[in-house]
Amino acid sequence: MVAPQALFLARRGQIVGLTLRHAVPAIFPWREAIEIGGLMSYGTSFPDVYRQVGIYVGRVLKGEKPGDLPIVRASKFELVINLQTAKTIGLDVPATLLASADEVIE
């Protein structure tokens, strides 16, 4: 499990490369790592988070005080699986996990 830290996000290419080279199954908190060859990710949906930020900005621009706005937690999480990477490292992904994924990259 790769921790959701800025350093790891910045070095995701190197981390993905190492996991592939050593055939280590890893789960990432960002879908961007899966798009470049990572095995799977489970984390917040950034488009949904950006939408929530837009709503907050709109409320502030309409005159609400930022300190009066409630704290909102992420409400949408997504599971993305890269089947090509699973095959590369010799891992069989259960059909039930594939069925629950939001996106499967083949």
C-alpha positions in Angstrom: 0.0 0.0 0.0 1.5 3.3 -1.1 0.7 6.1 1.3 -1.1 9.2 0.0 1.7 11.6 0.4 2.9 14.3 -2.0 6.4 12.7 -2.2 5.0 9.4 -3.4 2.7 11.2 -5.8 5.6 13.0 -7.3 7.6 9.8 -7.5 4.8 7.5 -8.7 6.6 6.7 -11.9 9.6 5.4 -10.1 7.4 3.5 -7.6 5.4 1.9 -10.3 8.6 0.9 -12.1 10.0 -0.8 -9.0 6.8 -2.7 -8.3 6.8 -4.0 -11.9 10.5 -4.9 -11.9 10.2 -6.8 -8.6 6.6 -8.2 -9.3 5.2 -6.7 -6.1 1.5 -6.1 -6.1 0.8 -2.6 -4.8 -2.3 -0.5 -4.3 -2.1 3.2 -4.8 -4.4 6.0 -3.6 -4.4 7.7 -7.1 -5.7 6.5 -10.4 -2.9 8.3 -12.2 -0.5 5.6 -11.0 -2.7 2.9 -12.6 -2.8 4.7 -15.9 1.0 4.4 -16.1 1.2 0.7 -15.1 0.3 0.4 -11.4 -1.8 -2.6 -10.4 -4.7 -1.0 -8.6 -5.9 2.1 -6.9 -8.6 2.9 -4.3 -9.1 6.5 -3.3 -11.2 9.6 -3.7 -12.4 10.7 -7.0 -10.6 13.9 -7.8 -13.2 15.2 -10.2 -15.7 14.8 -7.4 -13.4 16.6 -5.0 -12.9 19.5 -7.5 -16.7 19.7 -7.9 -17.0 20.1 -4.1 -14.3 22.8 -4.1 -16.2 24.7 -6.8 -19.4 24.6 -4.6 -17.4 25.9 -1.7 -15.9 28.7 -3.7 -19.3 29.6 -5.0 -20.7 29.9 -1.5 -17.8 32.1 -0.4 -18.2 34.3 -3.4 -21.9 34.7 -2.6 -21.0 36.1 0.8 -20.9 33.1 3.2 -18.0 33.1 5.7 -15.5 30.3 5.1 -15.4 29.6 8.9 -19.2 29.0 8.8 -19.0 26.4 6.1 -19.2 22.7 7.2 -16.3 20.3 6.7 -17.2 17.9 4.0 -15.6 14.5 3.6 -15.0 12.9 0.3 -18.2 11.0 -0.8 -17.1 9.2 -3.9 -14.3 6.7 -3.9 -13.2 4.7 -6.9 -11.5 1.3 -7.5 -9.4 1.0 -10.6 -7.6 -2.2 -11.7 -5.0 -2.6 -14.4 -5.4 -6.2 -15.7 -2.4 -5.9 -18.0 -0.2 -5.2 -15.0 -1.8 -8.1 -13.1 -0.8 -10.5 -16.0 2.7 -9.0 -16.1 3.4 -9.8 -12.5 1.6 -13.2 -12.7 -1.4 -12.3 -10.5 -5.0 -13.6 -11.0 -7.6 -11.0 -10.0 -10.8 -12.5 -8.6 -13.9 -12.0 -10.7 -15.7 -10.6 -7.7 -13.1 -7.8 -7.3 -13.2 -7.0 -11.0 -17.0 -6.8 -10.8 -16.8 -4.3 -8.0 -14.2 -2.1 -9.8 -15.3 1.3 -11.1 -12.9 0.9 -14.0 -10.8 -2.0 -15.4 -7.9 -1.2 -17.7 -7.2 -4.0 -20.0 
